Amino acid sequence: MPRPQLLKVLGDRFAQTPVSFGLASNGGVIEVIATAGGSTWTILLTMPNGLSRVVISGEHWTPVPDLVSEVSFVAPPAQANAVPRAEVVKLLVERYAETPVSMGLAQNGGVIEVFAARDGSTWTIVLTMPDGTSRVMGAGEAWTPVVQLPHGRNA
């Protein structure tokens, strides 16, 4: 579906707006779209041709405050090997200086986390299941938080 059309559906149906985005390693753009309070969220992948698809969605999206704390996306998430979350976090911190910037509960019971370098140069999306195992769902460059501007009558 074209990105503007999908954003309209998410906005009209769920009151979701863009929160942050980054360039995916496959040439697309990954975006986090969420409600103002974070009650629902959706991660979109938009390809260079302008077509978008929902990657995953869930509830309770939370921006993670600024924290001081060899993962590559080579296989589709369903085929990727799950490893303990602590190992994934250690590699992201040590190799890429990435720390959590936001998180949410996925519809499948897992937790989705976005890790990014302080300067946004790299980012990684990690899915952690209730058993503590994690999978890298995507990675890329140029992660950018989206500033929410006031809107409506009182803006």
N, C-alpha and C positions, 0 to 999 in steps of 0.2 A: 504494500500500500504506500502511496506517496507520503513523505514525512508530514507535510502540512495537514493532510487529511487525518493521519493517525494522531497527531497532536491535538487536532480539533476534537476527535472522539474522546481522547483521554481527558481533555479539558472540560468538555461538556458533560461527560458521564461521571467522571471522578474528581473534577476540579484539580487536576494535576497540571503542573507547569514545570519547565526545565529547572533542574537544580545544579547539575554539573555535567561536564562532558570531556571526552578525550579522544584522540585518534587511535583507532584499533590497528593492530599489526597487519590486518588484511586489507587496509586502505579505507575502511569504513570509519564511522564516528559512533562511539558508544555514548549514550546519554542516560542520565538518571532523571526521571520525571516523577515528581511527588506532590502530594497535597501540601499546603502551607504548614500544617501541623504534623506532617509525616505519617498520617494514619494509613495511607496507601501509597504505593510506589510502583514504578515500572522501569525496567531497563530496556532501552531501544538500541538496535543496531541499524544505522542508516548507511547504505552503500553509496559509492560515488555516483551511481545513476539516479539517486534521490529516493529509491525505494527503501522503506523501513520495515522492520519486523520486531515484535516483542521477543526479547531474550528470556526474561523471567520477570515475575511480579510478586508482590506480597504486601505485608502490612508492617506498620511501626518502623518507618525509616528514620534514622537518627544520625545527624551529622556528629562526627566524633571530634571533640575538641583537639586542638593542637597537642600532640603527644610526643614525648621523647622516647622512643622505643626502637641454585641454578634452576629459578622457576621459569619455564618457557611454555608457551601455548603451542604444542606440537600435535596434539590429538584432540578430537572433539571431546567435550566434557564427559559424555557418556562412556567414552573409551579410556579416558585418562585414569591413571592409577591414583587411588586415594591414599593420602599419607596423613600422619598425625598433624593437626593444626600447628602445633608448636614448631615443627620442622619447616613448614611453609613460612610462618611468620619470621623465623630466624633467618631464612634465606632472603626474604624480601627486605628485611632490615639491614642485614650485613652486605648483600650484594648491590641492592638498589637504593638503600636508605629510604625505603618506603614504610610509612606508618599508616594506621587506619585513619580515614577521613570521613567515612560514613558507613552505616550498616542498616540492615532491615531483615525482617523475618520473611522467608520465602514461603510460597504456598505449599511446597513439598515438605515443610517442617525444618528446613535448614536455615542457616543464617548466611546472608550475602554480605560481604564486606568489600569496600573499595579501599585499597591501599594506594597511596601516591607519595612520590618524593615531594619534599617541602616546596621545591620550585616547580612542581608539576611536570617535570621532564619525563617521568615514567609513571605508569599506574598498572595495577593488577586487580582483577575482580576474583574473589575467592568465595566458594560455596563450602560451608562447613556443616556437616550433618550432625544429628543428635549424638551419634556414637563418637564424635570428636575427630573424624577423618575429614580432610579437606581436599578439594579439587580446584585447580585454576580454571576459571571460566573464560578468561580473556585477559589480554595485556596489551599495552600500547604506550603512546607518547602523548605529551601535551594535555595533561588533565587540567581542567579549568573550572573552578566553582562559578556558578551563575549567580549574580547578585539579584535578589528578589526586590523589585521596585514596587512601591505601593501602587495599588490600582483601586478603582471604584470611585464613588462619590467623594470620599474624604481624602483622596490622594492629592 
